[in-house]
Structure formats: structure tokens, C-alpha cells
């Protein structure tokens, strides 16, 4: 895993200021996935996915965003996903800042989190590092290579339904996905009786 500690501040200029402040002020909070990748590669950020370590306080994190003017627009009945938006008209999400707090489970650290992700193109995490006293990005060489080549590699298949749903999103972003469907089907077949649909999740992105 690469730990990128010497990034220029200009790399983070595209990030929403409230999200950046949350990473500094809310202990155990991790920004991961597309928003970090898009920051690194200079592409538009559609939303922010935030995850919690065992040290994080979900209530305090939620209260932080409400205090910054975000409204709660969706709550998963199981309490695994909370979506907040900030803007004049929530019916126009393209004009709002969208933040999702995903808490299907808690993570030990950034590595534990991004190692659970399905596609290499999502293998990006950002967290405040107390020793460095600034935000640090975590990724690896394969993720960087795949994003540059607009290709997907299947890394992990923790939630197959969510992975299949996200596959179409990446195809619409211009990624080559022709080989991935067969690989996903093969992985599910290998699970055999180990696949439990009750533990599967289809996240609303």
C-alpha cells in the first residue's frame, strides 16, 4: 500500500470544505473511494463516501454535518447508511453536496477499509494523520494504473449485489468492463454455499 504524505495542497482544493473539516475534527473518520480518486486525477467529484473506524462516533459525525447545514435525506432502515445533502434544492442533486456515512461495519484502519473494496479503481482512502498533522492518501500502484487506463480489476467481492450495481456506473464513466461480469459470476460460483444473501447489500449510490 502506498501512503502519500507529500501531496501539494492544490490536490485537495476540489474537496468540499465541510468534508475536509470533518476529517480533521471527527476522530476515526475516513473518506474513501471515488471522491479521493477524483481528487487525485482532477475529475469531478459526484459525492463523498465516509466510513468509520472503531474509534469513530457516529452521532458526533452526524451532528457535525447537520451543524454545517446538511439535511438528512435518506436513512437505511438497518442504520447502515445515512445520506446528507447541502444545497438550496435537494431535488437537484447535481447542484448539492452529497455526503454518505456508510456504517455497515466498523474498520480497524484505512487498510482494512480499502482492502474490502471491490474494484481497484475505488482503492483510495484519505484520513487525517496526527503524526503528519495533515491529510494523507492511501492507495496502491495497481489502482493508479487501472484508473489511468480506464480499466477495472476485481479485488474483493464482499457484497456481490452492490458490485454488480456499481459495475454499470463505471461502464458509464468509460471504463472497460467486458471481462468483469464473467469474473464476478465465477467468484460467486466459488462461494457455493458460503454465499449468504442476507449478508449481501445493495447500496444506494
N, C-alpha and C positions, 0 to 999 in steps of 0.2 A: 504494500500500500504506500502511495506517495502522500507525504504530508507537506503541503505547500505553505510555507510560512513567510516567504519574501515577496508576496504579490503586491503590486502597486495599488494604492488606494483607488485609482481610476477603475480598477476591476470591479469595485463594489458600488460604483456610482449609480448603476442601474437598479440596485436593490431598493425596495421601499424602506424609507427611513424608520418607520414604526417597527418593521420586521427586524431591521438591524439593531435597534434599541432593545427589542425583546431578547435577542441573542445575548446581548451584554448584561441585561438586568434580570432575566429569568433563568435561574440555575437549572442545569440539566436539559436545556432546550437545544435541539439540533434541527437545522434547516438542511433538507436533503432532496435529491432527485433533480427534476428539471430546472428549477429556479437557479440552483447552483451551477448546473451545466450551462444554462443560457447566459449566466453572468460571465462565465469563463470564456465563452465563444462569441459573445457580443450579439446574441439573438434575443428577440422579445420574450419577456417573462409573462406567462399566462396566469400563474398562480404560485402560491407558496405552500409547500408541504412541511409541516413541523412535526417532529417526533420527540418523545420524552424518554429520558433515561430514568433509572430507578430513583435518582435524586430529585427529579423534577416535581413541581407542584402544579397539577392540572388546574386547580381552582385559581391559583395565583396567576397562572398564564392566561387563563380565560378572562379574568378580571382586568388584566393588563390591556388586552385588546379592546374590551368594552370601554375602558377608560380612555382609549385613544380614538374613540368614535366609531369603532367597528360594531356592526349589528350581527347577531346570531341568526343565520338564515336556514341552517339545517343542523339537526341533531340525529345521529344514528340511534335507533331505539335501544341498541345494546350499549350505547355510550362509547363506541369505538371511533367515532368520527364527529368532529364539530367543524362546521364551516362558518366563517365570519367574512363579512364584506364591508368595505368602506367606500362610500360614494354617494352621489345625490340620488341615483335611481338604481336600486338593486335589480330591476328588470332589464337593465343594460349592463350585464357583467363585464363587457369589454371596456366599459368606462369606469369600472370599480377595481379596487384592490381586493383580491380574494385570498384568504388565508385558511388553510385546513389544518386542524390539530388532529393527528392520527394517533390513536392510542389503543390499537388492537392488542398490543403488548408493550411492555417497557423494555428498554435496551441497556446493556451494560456500558456501551460507549459507541462512538461513531462507527468503528469497525464492525461491531455486532450488528448495527443497523444496516449499513450499506451492503454487507455480505448477505443480507436476507433479500435484497432486491432481485428482481427477475432479469432485467436486461442490463447489459454492460453500459448502455447509454444513460442509465439512471444512477450509475455508480459514482455519485458525487455527494459529499457531505460537507457541511460548514458548521463550525461551533466556536464559541469564544474559548480561547486558551489562556488560562490565568498566568501561566509561566511566560508566554509570549506577549501577553497583555494586548492581544488583538485577535481578529477573526482568522481562523485557519481553515484551509480547504483540504479535504482528503479525497483521493481518487486513485486510479492506477493507470499504467501505460495502455492497457487494452481498452479501457473506457475512452481515453483520449483518441486513440487510433480509430475506434469504431465511430465516434462522433464525427471526426474529420472525414471519414469515408462514407458516412451516412449508411452504416450497416448495423445490424443487431446481432449480438451474441447472447444466447440464453445462459444465464449464470445459475439461477436458482428458481425453483418452481414451488414456492410456499403456498401461493393462492392462485391455482390454475385459472379460475374464472376471471379474476382480476387481470391476469397476464394476457388472456385472450382478448379481453376488452381493450387493454392498452395497446395491443398489437396494431389494431386499426388506427389508433391515434398516431402511432409512429409511421405507419404507411402514408397517412395524410400529410405528415411532415416531410415526406420524401425519402424515408429510409427504405432500404431493400429488405423485404420481409418474406420473400418466397420460400426460404428454407426453414423458417422458424416454426410454421404450423406443424410440419411433419415431426420436428424435434419435440414440440410440446406434446403431441399425441403419443410419441414414443416414450417420453418421460412419464406420462400419466399411466401408460400401459405397464411400465416397470414398477409403478407403485402397487399395482394389483389391489389386494385387499387393504393396503395401507392407506389408500385414499379415502378420506372421510369428508363427504360433502358438508357435514355440519361444521367442520372447521374451515371450510373454504369461504372466501369473502369476495364479493364484487363491490369494489369501492366506487363511489360516485365521484368521478373527476370533473 
